Structures are given as structure tokens and as C-alpha cells.
Amino acid sequence: MVCKEKNLVIERIDKNNILSIQSIQKVCEEPVWEASSLFHLLDKGSGYGYLAKKSRNTIGYILLRSLSNEEELLSLGVLKSNRRNGVAKRLFYEVERDVIKKNIYRIFLEVRVENNAAICFYKLIGFKKVKVLKNYYRADIGYEDGLLFSKVYFDDYKLS
């Protein structure tokens, strides 16, 4: 898929972007991270990510955490009016450039088993299901299963 969004600018997230991230999470009806949690992640928690901007307005973001030899994709959001135009893919490809430069073994993520749109997207960009995470997410009533996905970049990488 080619990015159909014209004038899309990708910028690295910094601590000044916390409100933009929270705003997208809220509009997308996703859990909104506390400002203190986002600040800590970006300041001391090995977190990083990118914003997608169109006409100076933030329309999407991707947020990750660097671990010793792998990255965890923590959150990805694109405003509904800008979905299915390649924005999430552009954000992810920006991350992939970092991963390859840093010789990272893999990216992994967890996703709710019922989040079919996200699951289809992750499969489209090369993620593979690793396993079912039983009762992983708290739901309105009880718990909901999650899925662990992974995308490996260096098969011969030895985990220490």
C-alpha cells in the first residue's frame, strides 16, 4: 500500500508531544496513558516513537520501548478519518529503519484477540502470531485473551 496522505510529515516523539498522543488515544477510544507514564517512558524508560503530521496536525503515532536486543511496540494509533491511507504503515517503516540500523533481533507486541483490524494490519506488515495469552487483558466482565505477535529481522541472532 502506498501512503495516500499528501504532505505527511513523520517526526520523532519527544516529551512535548504527550498531549498529542493522549488526544489521539482519546479520539480513537483507546486507553489513554497517564501523562506521567508517557513522560517516564520517554525520559527514563527507553521509550521512543514517531508522530505523523498533516498540515501541522498530529494524525497518528507509534510508541515503542527498547529492550536489550528487541523492541516492544506499545501503542499505535491513527485518527479514524486518516485510516486506510498508509499512515500506520509509514510510521511502522520509520521504526523499521531504526531496528535495522541498530541490528535489533525482533519487534514484538500484544493485541486483543478481538481486535481484528489491528491483527490484519500486523499480519500485512509481516508479524507472525507466536501464541495466545490467556486472560491477558482486563475486560468489562472478567478477562479477555490476547495474542503475542513478533517480527524477526535477524534469524541467526543469539539471544543472551
DSSP file (Angstrom, degrees, kcal/mol; ACC not computed):
  #  RESIDUE AA STRUCTURE BP1 BP2  ACC     N-H-->O    O-->H-N    N-H-->O    O-->H-N    TCO  KAPPA ALPHA  PHI   PSI    X-CA   Y-CA   Z-CA
    1    1 A M              0   0    0      0, 0.0     2,-0.3     0, 0.0    84,-0.1   0.000 360.0 360.0 360.0 130.6    0.0    0.0    0.0
    2    2 A V        -     0   0    0      1,-0.1     2,-0.5     2,-0.0    87,-0.0  -0.688 360.0-102.7 -87.2 143.5    1.3    3.4   -0.9
    3    3 A C        -     0   0    0     -2,-0.3    83,-0.2     1,-0.2     5,-0.1  -0.565  34.1-171.2 -69.4 117.5    0.7    6.2    1.5
    4    4 A K        +     0   0    0     81,-2.6     2,-0.5    -2,-0.5    -1,-0.2   0.610  53.1 105.5 -86.4 -13.5   -2.2    8.2    0.1
    5    5 A E    >   -     0   0    0     80,-1.0     3,-0.7    77,-0.1     2,-0.2  -0.556  64.9-144.6 -71.8 120.6   -1.8   11.0    2.6
    6    6 A K  T 3  S+     0   0    0     -2,-0.5    -2,-0.1     1,-0.2    -1,-0.0  -0.576  77.9  16.0 -83.0 149.6   -0.3   14.0    0.9
    7    7 A N  T 3  S+     0   0    0     -2,-0.2    48,-0.7     1,-0.2     2,-0.4   0.818  82.6 167.7  59.5  34.2    2.1   16.3    2.8
    8    8 A L  E <   -A   54   0A   0     -3,-0.7     2,-0.4    46,-0.1    -1,-0.2  -0.676  16.0-165.4 -81.5 129.4    2.6   13.7    5.6
    9    9 A V  E     -A   53   0A   0     44,-3.0    44,-3.1    -2,-0.4     2,-0.5  -0.961   6.9-153.6-117.5 131.8    5.5   14.5    7.9
   10   10 A I  E     +A   52   0A   0     -2,-0.4     2,-0.3    42,-0.2    42,-0.2  -0.921  19.0 178.7-106.4 126.6    7.0   12.0   10.3
   11   11 A E  E     -A   51   0A   0     40,-2.3    40,-3.2    -2,-0.5     2,-0.2  -0.947  32.8-106.8-128.1 147.6    8.7   13.4   13.4
   12   12 A R  E     -A   50   0A   0     -2,-0.3    38,-0.3    38,-0.2     2,-0.2  -0.503  41.1-114.8 -69.1 137.9   10.4   11.7   16.4
   13   13 A I        +     0   0    0     36,-2.6    36,-0.3    -2,-0.2     2,-0.3  -0.490  38.6 175.3 -72.3 140.8    8.3   11.9   19.6
   14   14 A D    >   -     0   0    0     -2,-0.2     3,-2.3    34,-0.1     4,-0.1  -0.834  50.2 -86.0-134.0-179.9    9.6   13.9   22.5
   15   15 A K  G >  S+     0   0    0      1,-0.3     3,-0.9    -2,-0.3    28,-0.1   0.693 122.2  65.6 -63.2 -18.4    8.3   14.8   25.9
   16   16 A N  G 3  S+     0   0    0      1,-0.2    -1,-0.3     2,-0.1     3,-0.3   0.538  92.7  63.4 -78.7  -5.6    6.5   17.9   24.4
   17   17 A N  G <>  +     0   0    0     -3,-2.3     4,-2.1     1,-0.2     3,-0.3   0.334  67.7 104.4 -99.4   5.9    4.2   15.5   22.3
   18   18 A I  H <> S+     0   0    0     -3,-0.9     4,-2.5     1,-0.2     5,-0.2   0.893  79.9  50.4 -58.7 -43.5    2.5   13.8   25.3
   19   19 A L  H  > S+     0   0    0     -3,-0.3     4,-2.3     1,-0.2    -1,-0.2   0.866 108.5  53.2 -64.5 -35.5   -0.8   15.8   24.8
   20   20 A S  H  > S+     0   0    0     -3,-0.3     4,-2.0     2,-0.2    -1,-0.2   0.915 110.2  47.3 -64.6 -42.5   -0.9   14.9   21.1
   21   21 A I  H  X S+     0   0    0     -4,-2.1     4,-2.5     1,-0.2    -2,-0.2   0.946 113.4  47.6 -63.2 -48.3   -0.5   11.2   21.9
   22   22 A Q  H  X S+     0   0    0     -4,-2.5     4,-2.4     1,-0.2    -2,-0.2   0.878 109.1  54.9 -61.5 -38.0   -3.2   11.3   24.6
   23   23 A S  H  X S+     0   0    0     -4,-2.3     4,-2.6     2,-0.2    -1,-0.2   0.923 109.9  45.3 -62.6 -45.1   -5.6   13.2   22.3
   24   24 A I  H  X S+     0   0    0     -4,-2.0     4,-2.6     2,-0.2    -2,-0.2   0.918 111.7  52.7 -65.5 -42.8   -5.3   10.6   19.6
   25   25 A Q  H  <>S+     0   0    0     -4,-2.5     5,-3.0     1,-0.2    -2,-0.2   0.917 112.2  46.0 -57.7 -43.0   -5.8    7.8   22.2
   26   26 A K  H ><5S+     0   0    0     -4,-2.4     3,-1.6     3,-0.2    -2,-0.2   0.945 113.6  46.6 -65.6 -49.5   -8.9    9.5   23.4
   27   27 A V  H 3<5S+     0   0    0     -4,-2.6    -1,-0.2     1,-0.3    -2,-0.2   0.856 112.4  51.4 -62.3 -35.3  -10.4   10.2   20.0
   28   28 A C  T 3<5S-     0   0    0     -4,-2.6    -1,-0.3    -5,-0.2    -2,-0.2   0.420 113.1-121.5 -81.9   2.3   -9.6    6.6   18.9
   29   29 A E  T < 5 +     0   0    0     -3,-1.6    -3,-0.2     1,-0.2    -2,-0.1   0.864  66.6 139.1  57.6  38.6  -11.4    5.3   22.1
   30   30 A E      < -     0   0    0     -5,-3.0    -1,-0.2    -6,-0.2     2,-0.1  -0.675  68.5 -77.7-101.6 161.7   -8.2    3.6   23.2
   31   31 A P        -     0   0    0      0, 0.0     2,-0.6     0, 0.0    -1,-0.1  -0.434  50.4-132.1 -59.1 130.5   -7.0    3.5   26.8
   32   32 A V        -     0   0    0     -2,-0.1     2,-0.1    -7,-0.1   -10,-0.1  -0.775  16.5-131.9 -91.6 122.2   -5.4    6.9   27.4
   33   33 A W        -     0   0    0     -2,-0.6     2,-0.1     1,-0.1    -8,-0.1  -0.442  27.0-105.0 -70.6 142.8   -2.0    6.7   29.1
   34   34 A E     >  -     0   0    0      1,-0.1     4,-2.2    -2,-0.1     3,-0.3  -0.410  25.1-124.0 -62.9 143.0   -1.3    8.9   32.1
   35   35 A A  H  > S+     0   0    0      1,-0.2     4,-2.8     2,-0.2     5,-0.2   0.885 112.6  54.7 -57.5 -39.2    0.9   11.9   31.2
   36   36 A S  H  > S+     0   0    0      1,-0.2     4,-2.3     2,-0.2    -1,-0.2   0.865 107.4  49.7 -64.9 -35.1    3.3   10.8   34.0
   37   37 A S  H  > S+     0   0    0     -3,-0.3     4,-2.5     2,-0.2    -2,-0.2   0.913 113.1  45.8 -69.1 -42.7    3.6    7.3   32.5
   38   38 A L  H  X S+     0   0    0     -4,-2.2     4,-2.5     2,-0.2     5,-0.2   0.923 113.1  50.2 -65.0 -43.3    4.3    8.7   29.0
   39   39 A F  H  X S+     0   0    0     -4,-2.8     4,-2.3    -5,-0.2     5,-0.3   0.934 112.6  46.5 -60.2 -46.7    6.8   11.2   30.4
   40   40 A H  H  X>S+     0   0    0     -4,-2.3     4,-3.2     2,-0.2     5,-1.8   0.921 111.3  52.0 -63.0 -44.0    8.6    8.4   32.3
   41   41 A L  H  <5S+     0   0    0     -4,-2.5     6,-2.7     1,-0.2     4,-0.4   0.928 116.6  39.2 -57.7 -46.5    8.7    6.1   29.3
   42   42 A L  H  <5S+     0   0    0     -4,-2.5    -1,-0.2     4,-0.2    -2,-0.2   0.798 124.1  39.5 -75.4 -28.9   10.2    8.8   27.1
   43   43 A D  H  <5S-     0   0    0     -4,-2.3    -2,-0.2    -5,-0.2    -3,-0.2   0.892 140.1  -4.6 -89.5 -44.0   12.5   10.2   29.7
   44   44 A K  T  <5S+     0   0    0     -4,-3.2    -3,-0.2    -5,-0.3    -2,-0.1   0.477 115.1  76.2-130.6  -7.2   13.8    7.1   31.6
   45   45 A G  S   <S-     0   0    0     -5,-1.8    -4,-0.1    -4,-0.4    -3,-0.1   0.132 100.0-108.8-102.5  21.3   12.0    4.1   30.2
   46   46 A S        +     0   0    0      1,-0.2    20,-3.0    -6,-0.2     2,-0.2   0.745  69.1 151.2  61.4  24.3   13.8    3.5   26.9
   47   47 A G  E     + B   0  65A   0     -6,-2.7     2,-0.3    18,-0.2    18,-0.2  -0.587  11.8 151.4 -89.4 150.9   10.7    4.7   25.1
   48   48 A Y  E     + B   0  64A   0     16,-2.1    16,-3.3    -2,-0.2     2,-0.3  -0.952   4.6 147.8-159.9 174.0   10.6    6.3   21.7
   49   49 A G  E     - B   0  63A   0    -36,-0.3   -36,-2.6    -2,-0.3     2,-0.3  -0.987  33.1 -96.7 173.5-168.8    8.3    6.7   18.7
   50   50 A Y  E     -AB  12  62A   0     12,-1.7    12,-2.1    -2,-0.3     2,-0.4  -0.960  15.8-143.3-138.5 151.9    7.1    8.8   15.9
   51   51 A L  E     -AB  11  61A   0    -40,-3.2   -40,-2.3    -2,-0.3     2,-0.5  -0.889  11.6-143.7-110.2 146.1    4.3   11.2   15.1
   52   52 A A  E     -AB  10  60A   0      8,-2.8     7,-3.1    -2,-0.4     8,-1.3  -0.957  24.0-171.9-106.3 126.7    2.6   11.5   11.7
   53   53 A K  E     -AB   9  58A   0    -44,-3.1   -44,-3.0    -2,-0.5     2,-0.4  -0.943  15.3-173.0-123.7 142.8    1.5   15.1   11.0
   54   54 A K  E >  S-AB   8  57A   0      3,-2.7     3,-2.0    -2,-0.4   -46,-0.1  -0.990  82.4 -10.3-132.8 122.7   -0.5   16.5    8.2
   55   55 A S  T 3  S-     0   0    0    -48,-0.7    -1,-0.1    -2,-0.4     3,-0.1   0.900 129.5 -57.8  51.9  43.6   -0.8   20.3    7.9
   56   56 A R  T 3  S+     0   0    0      1,-0.2     2,-0.4   -47,-0.0    -1,-0.3   0.431 114.6 117.8  69.9   1.5    0.9   20.6   11.3
   57   57 A N  E <   -B   54   0A   0     -3,-2.0    -3,-2.7     2,-0.0     2,-0.4  -0.841  69.2-121.7 -99.5 134.8   -1.8   18.5   12.9
   58   58 A T  E     +B   53   0A   0     -2,-0.4    -5,-0.3    -5,-0.2     3,-0.1  -0.614  37.0 166.5 -75.4 125.6   -0.9   15.2   14.5
   59   59 A I  E     +     0   0A   0     -7,-3.1    20,-2.8    -2,-0.4     2,-0.3   0.468  61.0   4.1-117.6  -7.6   -2.9   12.4   12.9
   60   60 A G  E     -BC  52  78A   0     -8,-1.3    -8,-2.8    18,-0.2     2,-0.3  -0.987  54.4-167.8-168.9 164.9   -1.1    9.3   14.2
   61   61 A Y  E     -BC  51  77A   0     16,-2.4    16,-2.2    -2,-0.3     2,-0.4  -0.983  10.3-153.8-155.0 159.7    1.7    8.0   16.4
   62   62 A I  E     -BC  50  76A   0    -12,-2.1   -12,-1.7    -2,-0.3     2,-0.4  -0.991  15.0-166.1-137.8 136.3    3.6    4.9   17.2
   63   63 A L  E     +BC  49  75A   0     12,-3.0    11,-2.2    -2,-0.4    12,-1.7  -0.984  11.9 169.3-130.3 129.6    5.2    4.2   20.6
   64   64 A L  E     -BC  48  73A   0    -16,-3.3   -16,-2.1    -2,-0.4     2,-0.4  -0.845  25.9-137.7-133.8 168.2    7.8    1.6   21.4
   65   65 A R  E     -BC  47  72A   0      7,-1.9     7,-2.7    -2,-0.3     2,-0.5  -0.999  20.7-135.6-128.7 130.3   10.2    0.6   24.2
   66   66 A S  E     - C   0  71A   0    -20,-3.0     5,-0.2    -2,-0.4     2,-0.2  -0.720  23.4-177.4 -85.6 129.0   13.7   -0.5   23.5
   67   67 A L        -     0   0    0      3,-3.0     3,-0.0    -2,-0.5   -21,-0.0  -0.538  49.6 -77.6-110.5-176.1   14.9   -3.6   25.3
   68   68 A S  S    S-     0   0    0      1,-0.2     3,-0.1    -2,-0.2    -2,-0.0   0.895 120.0  -5.7 -56.2 -47.4   18.4   -5.1   25.1
   69   69 A N  S    S+     0   0    0     35,-0.1    36,-2.1     1,-0.0    37,-0.7   0.157 129.3  49.2-135.9  18.8   18.0   -6.8   21.7
   70   70 A E  E     - d   0 106A   0     35,-0.2    -3,-3.0    34,-0.2     2,-0.4  -0.967  66.6-130.2-151.7 165.6   14.4   -6.3   20.8
   71   71 A E  E     -Cd  66 107A   0     35,-2.3    37,-2.4    -2,-0.3     2,-0.6  -0.940  12.0-146.1-121.2 142.4   11.7   -3.6   20.7
   72   72 A E  E     -Cd  65 108A   0     -7,-2.7    -7,-1.9    -2,-0.4     2,-0.8  -0.945  12.3-141.6-108.8 120.9    8.2   -3.8   22.1
   73   73 A L  E     +C   64   0A   0     35,-2.8    37,-0.5    -2,-0.6    -9,-0.2  -0.728  26.5 175.2 -79.3 112.9    5.5   -2.0   20.1
   74   74 A L  E     -     0   0A   0    -11,-2.2     2,-0.3    -2,-0.8   -10,-0.2   0.841  56.9  -3.4 -91.0 -38.2    3.4   -0.5   22.9
   75   75 A S  E     -C   63   0A   0    -12,-1.7   -12,-3.0     2,-0.0     2,-0.3  -0.982  50.5-177.6-161.7 142.4    0.8    1.6   21.1
   76   76 A L  E     +C   62   0A   0     -2,-0.3     2,-0.3   -14,-0.2   -14,-0.2  -0.978  15.2 169.4-144.6 127.7   -0.1    2.6   17.6
   77   77 A G  E     -C   61   0A   0    -16,-2.2   -16,-2.4    -2,-0.3     2,-0.4  -0.999  14.0-178.7-146.3 141.7   -3.0    5.0   16.7
   78   78 A V  E     -C   60   0A   0     -2,-0.3   -18,-0.2   -18,-0.2     5,-0.1  -0.999  41.4-102.1-135.0 135.1   -4.2    6.8   13.7
   79   79 A L    >   -     0   0    0    -20,-2.8     3,-2.2    -2,-0.4     4,-0.4  -0.266  33.9-119.3 -54.9 140.7   -7.3    9.1   13.6
   80   80 A K  G >  S+     0   0    0      1,-0.3     3,-1.2     2,-0.2    -1,-0.1   0.839 112.3  58.1 -54.6 -37.5  -10.2    7.3   12.1
   81   81 A S  G 3  S+     0   0    0      1,-0.2    -1,-0.3     3,-0.0    -2,-0.1   0.638 110.8  44.0 -69.4 -12.3  -10.5    9.9    9.3
   82   82 A N  G X  S+     0   0    0     -3,-2.2     3,-0.6   -23,-0.2     5,-0.5   0.307  88.4 116.6-113.8   6.8   -7.0    9.1    8.2
   83   83 A R  T <   +     0   0    0     -3,-1.2    -3,-0.0    -4,-0.4    -4,-0.0  -0.323  66.8  29.7 -75.8 160.2   -7.0    5.3    8.4
   84   84 A R  T 3  S+     0   0    0      1,-0.1    -1,-0.2    -2,-0.0    -4,-0.0   0.757  93.6  98.8  62.9  28.3   -6.5    3.0    5.5
   85   85 A N  S <  S-     0   0    0     -3,-0.6   -81,-2.6   -84,-0.1   -80,-1.0   0.208 103.7 -97.4-123.6  10.6   -4.3    5.6    3.8
   86   86 A G  S  > S+     0   0    0    -83,-0.2     4,-2.2   -82,-0.1   -83,-0.2   0.531  86.3 124.7  89.4   5.9   -1.0    4.1    4.7
   87   87 A V  H  > S+     0   0    0     -5,-0.5     4,-2.4     2,-0.2     5,-0.2   0.950  76.5  45.5 -65.8 -49.2   -0.3    6.4    7.7
   88   88 A A  H  > S+     0   0    0      1,-0.2     4,-2.6     2,-0.2    -1,-0.2   0.895 112.8  52.3 -61.2 -39.2    0.3    3.5   10.2
   89   89 A K  H  > S+     0   0    0      2,-0.2     4,-2.6     1,-0.2    -1,-0.2   0.910 108.4  49.9 -64.0 -42.5    2.5    1.7    7.6
   90   90 A R  H  X S+     0   0    0     -4,-2.2     4,-1.6     2,-0.2    -2,-0.2   0.910 111.5  49.5 -62.0 -42.5    4.6    4.8    7.2
   91   91 A L  H  X S+     0   0    0     -4,-2.4     4,-1.6     1,-0.2    -2,-0.2   0.932 112.3  47.9 -61.1 -45.3    5.0    5.1   10.9
   92   92 A F  H  X S+     0   0    0     -4,-2.6     4,-2.5     1,-0.2    -2,-0.2   0.900 107.8  54.2 -64.8 -40.7    6.0    1.5   11.2
   93   93 A Y  H  X S+     0   0    0     -4,-2.6     4,-1.7     1,-0.2    -1,-0.2   0.822 103.9  56.4 -64.9 -29.4    8.5    1.7    8.4
   94   94 A E  H  X S+     0   0    0     -4,-1.6     4,-1.3     2,-0.2    -1,-0.2   0.913 108.9  46.9 -64.7 -41.9   10.2    4.6   10.2
   95   95 A V  H  X S+     0   0    0     -4,-1.6     4,-2.5     1,-0.2    -2,-0.2   0.908 107.4  57.3 -63.7 -42.7   10.6    2.3   13.2
   96   96 A E  H  X S+     0   0    0     -4,-2.5     4,-2.5     1,-0.2     5,-0.2   0.866 100.7  56.4 -60.3 -36.0   11.9   -0.5   10.9
   97   97 A R  H  X S+     0   0    0     -4,-1.7     4,-2.2     1,-0.2    -1,-0.2   0.922 109.6  46.5 -60.5 -42.0   14.7    1.7    9.7
   98   98 A D  H  X S+     0   0    0     -4,-1.3     4,-2.5    -3,-0.2    -2,-0.2   0.928 111.0  52.5 -62.7 -45.4   15.8    2.2   13.3
   99   99 A V  H  <>S+     0   0    0     -4,-2.5     5,-2.5     1,-0.2     4,-0.4   0.904 111.7  45.0 -59.4 -44.3   15.5   -1.5   14.0
  100  100 A I  H ><5S+     0   0    0     -4,-2.5     3,-0.9     1,-0.2    -1,-0.2   0.909 112.8  50.6 -69.1 -42.3   17.7   -2.5   11.1
  101  101 A K  H 3<5S+     0   0    0     -4,-2.2    -2,-0.2     1,-0.2    -1,-0.2   0.885 113.9  45.3 -60.6 -38.6   20.3    0.3   11.9
  102  102 A K  T 3<5S-     0   0    0     -4,-2.5    -1,-0.2    -5,-0.2    -2,-0.2   0.436 109.5-123.8 -87.4   0.4   20.5   -0.9   15.5
  103  103 A N  T < 5 -     0   0    0     -3,-0.9     2,-0.2    -4,-0.4    -3,-0.2   0.901  43.6-178.9  58.5  43.8   20.7   -4.6   14.5
  104  104 A I      < -     0   0    0     -5,-2.5    -1,-0.2    -6,-0.1   -34,-0.2  -0.553  27.6-140.8 -78.6 137.7   17.7   -5.4   16.6
  105  105 A Y        -     0   0    0    -36,-2.1    48,-3.1    -2,-0.2    49,-1.2   0.940  68.6 -27.1 -63.3 -51.0   16.6   -9.1   16.7
  106  106 A R  E     -dE  70 152A   0    -37,-0.7   -35,-2.3    46,-0.2     2,-0.4  -0.980  45.5-125.3-159.5 165.8   12.8   -8.5   16.6
  107  107 A I  E     -dE  71 151A   0     44,-2.0    44,-2.7    -2,-0.3     2,-0.3  -0.971  32.1-175.3-114.0 137.1    9.8   -6.4   17.4
  108  108 A F  E     +dE  72 150A   0    -37,-2.4   -35,-2.8    -2,-0.4     2,-0.3  -0.908   6.0 173.4-129.7 163.0    7.0   -7.9   19.5
  109  109 A L  E     - E   0 149A   0     40,-2.0    40,-2.7    -2,-0.3     2,-0.4  -0.980  24.7-130.1-158.0 161.7    3.6   -6.8   20.6
  110  110 A E  E     + E   0 148A   0    -37,-0.5     2,-0.3    -2,-0.3    38,-0.2  -0.940  26.1 179.6-116.5 145.2    0.4   -7.9   22.3
  111  111 A V  E     - E   0 147A   0     36,-1.9    36,-2.6    -2,-0.4     2,-0.1  -0.997  35.5 -99.4-144.8 144.7   -3.0   -7.3   20.8
  112  112 A R  E >   - E   0 146A   0     -2,-0.3     3,-1.8    34,-0.2    34,-0.3  -0.386  30.7-127.6 -62.4 139.6   -6.5   -8.2   22.0
  113  113 A V  T 3  S+     0   0    0     32,-2.1    -1,-0.1     1,-0.3    33,-0.1   0.764 109.5  53.7 -62.0 -25.4   -7.8  -11.3   20.3
  114  114 A E  T 3  S+     0   0    0     31,-0.3     2,-1.9     1,-0.1    -1,-0.3   0.502  79.6  98.2 -87.3  -5.1  -11.0   -9.4   19.2
  115  115 A N    <>  +     0   0    0     -3,-1.8     4,-2.4     1,-0.2     5,-0.2  -0.509  45.0 165.2 -86.6  74.2   -9.0   -6.5   17.6
  116  116 A N  H  >  +     0   0    0     -2,-1.9     4,-2.6     1,-0.2     5,-0.2   0.846  68.9  55.5 -62.3 -37.8   -9.4   -7.9   14.0
  117  117 A A  H  > S+     0   0    0     -3,-0.2     4,-2.1     1,-0.2    -1,-0.2   0.934 112.0  43.5 -62.3 -44.9   -8.4   -4.6   12.3
  118  118 A A  H  > S+     0   0    0      2,-0.2     4,-3.0     1,-0.2     5,-0.2   0.918 112.7  52.4 -66.3 -43.2   -5.1   -4.5   14.2
  119  119 A I  H  X S+     0   0    0     -4,-2.4     4,-2.3     1,-0.2    -2,-0.2   0.922 110.5  47.9 -60.1 -44.6   -4.4   -8.2   13.7
  120  120 A C  H  X S+     0   0    0     -4,-2.6     4,-2.3     2,-0.2    -1,-0.2   0.915 112.6  49.5 -62.3 -42.6   -4.9   -7.9    9.9
  121  121 A F  H  X S+     0   0    0     -4,-2.1     4,-1.8    -5,-0.2    -2,-0.2   0.941 110.6  48.8 -62.1 -47.9   -2.6   -4.9    9.8
  122  122 A Y  H  <>S+     0   0    0     -4,-3.0     5,-2.9     1,-0.2    -1,-0.2   0.891 112.6  48.3 -62.8 -39.0    0.1   -6.6   11.8
  123  123 A K  H ><5S+     0   0    0     -4,-2.3     3,-1.6    -5,-0.2    -1,-0.2   0.906 107.8  56.3 -64.7 -40.1    0.0   -9.6    9.6
  124  124 A L  H 3<5S+     0   0    0     -4,-2.3    -2,-0.2     1,-0.3    -1,-0.2   0.855 107.8  47.7 -59.5 -36.7    0.1   -7.4    6.5
  125  125 A I  T 3<5S-     0   0    0     -4,-1.8    -1,-0.3    -5,-0.1    -2,-0.2   0.279 130.6 -89.7 -94.7  12.4    3.3   -5.8    7.6
  126  126 A G  T < 5S+     0   0    0     -3,-1.6    26,-0.2     1,-0.3    -3,-0.2   0.541  74.4 144.1 103.5   7.7    5.0   -9.2    8.4
  127  127 A F      < -     0   0    0     -5,-2.9     2,-0.4    -6,-0.2    -1,-0.3  -0.535  32.9-152.4 -78.6 148.2    4.2  -10.0   12.0
  128  128 A K  E     -F  150   0A   0     22,-2.7    22,-2.2    -2,-0.2     2,-0.3  -0.942  21.6-110.5-119.9 142.3    3.6  -13.7   12.9
  129  129 A K  E     -F  149   0A   0     -2,-0.4    20,-0.3    20,-0.2     3,-0.1  -0.558  31.5-179.8 -71.0 129.9    1.4  -15.0   15.8
  130  130 A V  E     -     0   0A   0     18,-3.7     2,-0.3     1,-0.4    19,-0.2   0.846  57.5 -35.3 -96.4 -48.5    3.6  -16.5   18.5
  131  131 A K  E     -F  148   0A   0     17,-1.1    17,-2.8     2,-0.0     2,-0.4  -0.989  56.7 -93.7-167.4 166.2    1.0  -17.6   21.0
  132  132 A V  E     -F  147   0A   0     -2,-0.3     2,-0.8    15,-0.2    15,-0.2  -0.746  29.6-146.5 -87.0 136.0   -2.3  -16.9   22.7
  133  133 A L  E >   -F  146   0A   0     13,-3.3    13,-2.4    -2,-0.4     3,-1.2  -0.872  21.8-138.7-105.1  97.8   -2.1  -15.1   26.0
  134  134 A K  E 3  S-     0   0A   0     -2,-0.8    11,-0.1     1,-0.3    10,-0.1  -0.319  76.5  -9.9 -64.0 133.3   -4.9  -16.5   28.1
  135  135 A N  E 3  S+     0   0A   0      8,-0.1    -1,-0.3     1,-0.1    10,-0.3   0.841  88.8 146.2  50.0  42.6   -6.9  -13.9   30.1
  136  136 A Y  E <   +     0   0A   0     -3,-1.2     2,-0.4     8,-0.5     9,-0.2   0.849  52.3  52.1 -80.5 -37.7   -4.3  -11.3   29.4
  137  137 A Y  E    S-F  144   0A   0      7,-2.9     7,-3.2    -4,-0.2     2,-0.3  -0.837  81.2-123.5-107.5 138.8   -6.5   -8.2   29.2
  138  138 A R  E     -F  143   0A   0     -2,-0.4     5,-0.3     5,-0.2     2,-0.2  -0.630  35.6-169.8 -73.5 133.7   -9.0   -7.0   31.8
  139  139 A A        -     0   0    0      3,-2.6     3,-0.3    -2,-0.3     5,-0.0  -0.657  40.9 -92.9-117.5 174.7  -12.4   -6.6   30.2
  140  140 A D  S    S+     0   0    0      1,-0.3     2,-0.5    -2,-0.2    -1,-0.0   0.901 124.0  26.2 -55.3 -41.0  -15.7   -5.1   31.4
  141  141 A I  S    S-     0   0    0      2,-0.0    -1,-0.3    -3,-0.0     2,-0.2  -0.925 133.2 -45.8-126.0 105.6  -16.6   -8.6   32.7
  142  142 A G  S    S-     0   0    0     -2,-0.5    -3,-2.6    -3,-0.3     2,-0.3  -0.532  92.6 -39.7  80.8-138.1  -13.7  -10.8   33.5
  143  143 A Y  E     - F   0 138A   0     -5,-0.3     2,-0.4    -2,-0.2    -5,-0.2  -0.872  42.3-145.2-132.0 161.1  -10.7  -11.1   31.2
  144  144 A E  E     - F   0 137A   0     -7,-3.2    -7,-2.9    -2,-0.3    -8,-0.5  -0.958  25.4-111.1-128.4 144.0  -10.0  -11.3   27.5
  145  145 A D  E     -     0   0A   0     -2,-0.4   -32,-2.1   -10,-0.3   -31,-0.3  -0.350  29.7-159.1 -70.9 153.5   -7.4  -13.3   25.7
  146  146 A G  E     -EF 112 133A   0    -13,-2.4   -13,-3.3   -34,-0.3     2,-0.4  -0.772   9.9-130.8-121.7 171.8   -4.5  -11.5   23.9
  147  147 A L  E     -EF 111 132A   0    -36,-2.6   -36,-1.9    -2,-0.3     2,-0.6  -0.983  10.0-141.5-124.7 138.9   -2.2  -12.6   21.1
  148  148 A L  E     -EF 110 131A   0    -17,-2.8   -18,-3.7    -2,-0.4   -17,-1.1  -0.895  24.3-173.8 -98.3 124.4    1.6  -12.2   21.1
  149  149 A F  E     -EF 109 129A   0    -40,-2.7   -40,-2.0    -2,-0.6     2,-0.3  -0.862   3.3-174.3-116.5 152.7    3.0  -11.3   17.7
  150  150 A S  E     -EF 108 128A   0    -22,-2.2   -22,-2.7    -2,-0.3     2,-0.4  -0.997  17.1-159.9-146.1 146.2    6.6  -11.0   16.6
  151  151 A K  E     -E  107   0A   0    -44,-2.7   -44,-2.0    -2,-0.3     2,-0.4  -0.974  19.6-153.1-127.1 117.1    8.5   -9.9   13.5
  152  152 A V  E     +E  106   0A   0     -2,-0.4   -46,-0.2   -26,-0.2     3,-0.2  -0.719  18.9 176.0 -94.4 136.2   12.0  -11.2   13.4
  153  153 A Y  S    S+     0   0    0    -48,-3.1     2,-0.4    -2,-0.4   -47,-0.2   0.699  76.3  34.5-108.0 -29.8   14.7   -9.3   11.5
  154  154 A F    >   -     0   0    0    -49,-1.2     3,-1.8     1,-0.1    -1,-0.2  -0.831  61.9-174.2-133.5  94.3   17.8  -11.4   12.1
  155  155 A D  T 3  S+     0   0    0     -2,-0.4    -1,-0.1     1,-0.3   -50,-0.0   0.809  85.6  52.6 -58.3 -34.1   17.1  -15.2   12.3
  156  156 A D  T 3  S+     0   0    0      2,-0.1    -1,-0.3   -51,-0.0     2,-0.2   0.360  79.5 125.4 -88.3   8.5   20.6  -16.1   13.3
  157  157 A Y    <   -     0   0    0     -3,-1.8     2,-0.7   -52,-0.1    -3,-0.0  -0.470  56.4-138.7 -68.9 133.5   20.7  -13.6   16.2
  158  158 A K        -     0   0    0     -2,-0.2     2,-0.3     2,-0.0    -1,-0.1  -0.848  10.6-138.7 -98.2 117.2   21.6  -15.3   19.5
  159  159 A L              0   0    0     -2,-0.7     0, 0.0     1,-0.1     0, 0.0  -0.566 360.0 360.0 -72.4 133.8   19.5  -14.2   22.5
  160  160 A S              0   0    0     -2,-0.3    -1,-0.1     0, 0.0    -2,-0.0   0.456 360.0 360.0 -97.1 360.0   21.7  -13.8   25.5
